[in-house]
Amino acid sequence: MSVRIRPATAEDGPRLQAIERRAGERFRTIGMDAVADDEPPPLDLLIEAAASGHCWVATDSADAPRSVRRTSRCRWISTTAR
């Protein structure tokens, strides 16, 4: 599988929220339902992070984000969709 790292874009926002939701579900399997139930970061926050260069994504061969990483202005650090 080919992976590319690139800056996130505003258009990635909904996909980033989906990645965050799926990553949270992993906590449910170990009894941490409260973490799994947390809402992902708001779309406007993700768009702001992308616009300011504080958000990067790892993409698949179709350039769809599969993992996300935010830098210094983060409330969450990284998540990976599986």
Order of alpha helices (4+ residues) and beta strands (2+ residues): beta-alpha-alpha-alpha-beta-beta-beta
